[in-house]
């Protein structure tokens, strides 16, 4: 049950970071637009290339979004239709859902190989491989992505890879990645997210350290929505031991 809760939390954290990533992408796009417009004044060839690239990026992002929506579809055949709507799409099994999503992510990579969306598609393709039991392929793909030049892609891949390492019993490797991510936060993996994951990993082996990490998160991010989650996790840890009183001197 504890493992399931950690997985659900990581899923929710990932949804939040994807929202932040979209905002980051738009902000970067506006900044780059100002730069390119200045260049276009001096010569139009680069401007034409920029607009083509942006168009490709938008198309790639739309395709990636559609594939991500496939991952959110329910696994239950024959769901009743919503009022005023037709039958809802679903999958008869988890495996079939991941197979369908994996094909969509592969299509994004094939159609838009030089886009950022293709990198995120590779990340999610690796997640699908893992769920289908192709664990070696998933770990290899995420290991490669964790060394990507784009720090936001690399961080997200590293975070997922650390979770896989946990499942494989490779706790030391997972801990190393979580600590690196906490020291070098990004939009996709904020510092608080990495510290929470590290605390969850250390909870069984060293509850005292897990408590220290959670208290650190609460101190660093006191007025955020994550504070309530930290409080809940602190309540689940064993109470800190109190030192035995020293014997009275005669």
Number of C-alpha atoms within 10 A of each C-alpha: 6 8 11 9 10 16 14 12 16 19 12 12 16 18 13 13 19 16 12 14 17 14 13 13 12 11 12 11 12 11 11 12 16 10 10 16 15 11 14 14 9 10 11 13 10 14 18 11 11 17 13 11 14 14 12 17 18 13 17 24 21 14 22 23 14 15 23 17 11 19 18 11 14 16 17 12 12 12 13 10 11 9 7 6 8 9 12 13 14 17 18 12 12 15 16 14 20 22 16 15 23 25 14 20 27 18 18 26 23 11 14 18 15 14 20 16 25 24 22 22 28 22 25 25 26 26 24 24 20 17 15 17 11 13 17 11 15 24 21 13 19 27 17 13 23 23 14 15 9 12 18 18 24 24 27 25 30 25 25 24 27 27 23 20 18 16 12 11 10 13 17 12 14 25 21 12 23 27 15 16 24 19 13 14 17 18 19 26 29 18 21 21 23 25 21 25 26 24 24 20 23 18 19 12 10 11 19 18 15 24 24 13 23 25 16 16 21 19 11 13 14 12 10 10 9 16 19 13 15 18 13 10 17 18 11 10 14 11 11 9 7 6 6 6 6 6 6 5 4 3
